[in-house]
Amino acid sequence: MRKGITAAEAAALIPDGASLMIGGFVGVGSPERIIDALVARGARGLTVIANDTARPGIGIGKLVEAGCVARAIVSHIGTNPVTQQKMLAGEMAVELVPQGTLAERIRAGGAGLGGVLTPTGLGTLAAEGKPVIEVDGRPFLLERPLRAGFALLHAQEADHEFNLTYRLTATNFNPVMAMAADCVIAEAVEIVPVGVIPPDAVRTPGILVHHLLERAH
Amino acid sequence: MDTREMIARRVALELRDRSLVNLGIGLPTLVARFVPPGLRVAFQSENGIIGFGARPPEGMEDPNLTDAGGGFITADPGAASFDSAMSFALIRGGHLDMTVLGGLQVDEAGRLANWLVPGKLVPGMGGAMDLVTGARRVVVAMQHAARGESKIVRRLTLPPTSARRIDLVVTDLAVIEPRPEGLLLRERAPGVTVEAVLAATEATLIVPGEVPEMPLARPDRPLA
């Protein structure tokens, strides 16, 4: 049986200036306890790769408000006015990536691919500075893989070998991010004995997960 | 009837049986309330579900079940959920029959702008670029004008969402079909004359001999 760590221990593993992939879609499926611990530790200079920056007071929005984030690579910031203010004030850099491209760049980073070829973004600002490659007469943008130092995941169930399941739309970016970081830290709603999660139901094999948060006290 | 409902009821007539449809945030979401009887339409939400249902009663929400705007939803029998890579493989890979999106501008080439007003509004593209690139049909549902200015323009002044020509625009004044030769005025809103549509439109419209009044799906029913 593997041993869990506390949220404070998880936050202590993550140095200032680290790059983090954080699961979640407008806060749904985000690891709130790890995020709270990063805010409590006063983390600074983080690069956050995620779908969005949620809302003020929710998920990644808490990191933005606390001034932990120097740079965000996300598909939209429309739900978080604080991110927009900080970006316009020059306190935070925001790189916008089409959502499907973001998912595939992360997948490529975790799958050992040199990038992906996508038609999304051709003829738009998203194409600036990127090579266009023709395949069978059709043009595609070359989008580079994304990796991070850490992936912070929210799972539904974790067993004692750290096998993970996800629930409904709280799944979102969590499984692809689990593949694309040097250190994977998960928190789960439920921790269950090995065998409770059938092998077919495991979405992220535990061998990929470096640390699991103990249950909340 | 408010104009948002009217637009949604006209767009609902574009729905086809056994199709997979993605509705954008805001006005397009209303379309789900007007599915014509007898049609089985599977609605996708880009955050990872096919077959989502109406908002649950208060106190019965599942925190793990939301739409792309973060609002609580339910799941209909036969629903399926998946991760973001799969969700956008569906969108980009030609599996999505139709998307309905809001718009800031549509131009004479049929190009859509709906994600950025430089220096003012920076929401980001979210899934919009993938949706416009990958959906088999792209329908734009929006008001004809904003602050007195036509949103149907000669040439986009805002950054495009895609180079693709979209398939249909439904506004509070008209139904317009972008074609290779230009914007065809197909229908006018109830009580609106062709002259009124032309006067409210910056772009040049191709006006056929007859421009019928737009039909509307029947009024609100609870989502099945």
Contacts between the chains, C-beta under 8 A, distances in Angstrom:
chain1	res1	chain2	res2	distance
A	25	B	47	4.4
A	25	B	48	7.7
A	25	B	66	7.4
A	25	B	68	7.7
A	25	B	70	7.6
A	25	B	84	7.6
A	26	B	47	7.9
A	26	B	66	7.2
A	26	B	69	7.3
A	26	B	70	3.6
A	27	B	70	6.8
A	28	B	47	7.3
A	28	B	63	6.9
A	28	B	64	6.7
A	28	B	66	5.0
A	28	B	70	6.6
A	29	B	64	7.0
A	51	B	84	7.0
A	52	B	124	7.8
A	52	B	126	7.7
A	55	B	70	7.4
A	74	B	124	6.8
A	75	B	124	5.9
A	75	B	125	6.6
A	75	B	126	5.1
A	75	B	127	7.0
A	76	B	123	5.5
A	76	B	124	3.3
A	76	B	125	6.7
A	76	B	126	4.0
A	77	B	122	6.7
A	77	B	123	6.7
A	77	B	124	5.4
A	78	B	123	3.0
A	78	B	124	6.1
A	78	B	126	7.2
A	79	B	69	7.9
A	79	B	70	6.6
A	84	B	122	5.7
A	87	B	122	6.8
A	88	B	122	7.7
A	94	B	122	7.8
A	94	B	124	8.0
A	96	B	124	4.5
A	96	B	125	6.3
A	98	B	125	5.3
A	98	B	126	8.0
A	98	B	127	7.3
A	98	B	128	7.8
A	98	B	129	4.1
A	98	B	130	5.5
A	99	B	46	6.7
A	99	B	84	7.1
A	99	B	88	6.4
A	99	B	125	7.5
A	99	B	126	5.4
A	99	B	127	4.3
A	99	B	130	6.2
A	100	B	84	8.0
A	100	B	87	7.9
A	100	B	88	3.0
A	100	B	89	7.9
A	100	B	91	6.1
A	100	B	92	5.3
A	100	B	127	6.6
A	100	B	129	7.9
A	100	B	130	3.7
A	100	B	134	7.7
A	101	B	129	7.7
A	101	B	130	7.2
A	102	B	84	7.9
A	103	B	83	7.9
A	103	B	84	4.4
A	103	B	85	4.4
A	103	B	87	7.7
A	103	B	88	5.3
A	104	B	85	6.6
A	104	B	88	7.2
A	106	B	85	7.9
A	107	B	85	5.1
A	118	B	92	6.9
A	119	B	92	7.4
A	119	B	133	5.2
A	119	B	134	7.6
A	120	B	92	6.3
A	120	B	129	5.0
A	120	B	130	4.8
A	120	B	133	4.6
A	120	B	134	7.2
A	120	B	162	7.8
A	121	B	129	5.5
A	121	B	133	7.7
A	121	B	162	8.0
A	122	B	133	7.5
A	122	B	162	7.4
A	122	B	163	5.7
A	123	B	160	6.4
A	123	B	162	6.7
A	123	B	163	2.9
A	124	B	129	6.4
A	124	B	159	6.4
A	124	B	160	5.5
A	124	B	161	6.6
A	124	B	162	6.4
A	124	B	163	7.2
A	125	B	116	7.5
A	125	B	159	5.1
A	126	B	125	7.0
A	126	B	129	6.3
A	156	B	64	7.3
A	166	B	83	7.6
A	167	B	64	4.2
A	168	B	48	7.6
A	168	B	49	6.8
A	168	B	62	6.9
A	168	B	64	4.5
A	168	B	65	4.7
A	168	B	75	7.2
A	168	B	81	4.8
A	169	B	45	7.1
A	169	B	47	4.8
A	169	B	48	4.9
A	169	B	49	5.5
A	169	B	64	6.4
A	169	B	65	5.7
A	169	B	66	5.5
A	169	B	81	6.2
A	170	B	63	7.5
A	170	B	64	3.9
A	170	B	65	8.0
A	171	B	48	5.6
A	171	B	81	6.3
A	171	B	82	6.9
A	171	B	83	4.9
A	171	B	84	7.9
A	172	B	47	5.6
A	172	B	48	5.6
A	172	B	83	6.4
A	172	B	84	5.0
A	173	B	83	7.2
A	173	B	84	4.9
A	174	B	83	7.3
A	175	B	83	4.8
A	175	B	85	7.9
A	176	B	83	6.3
A	176	B	84	6.7
A	176	B	85	5.2
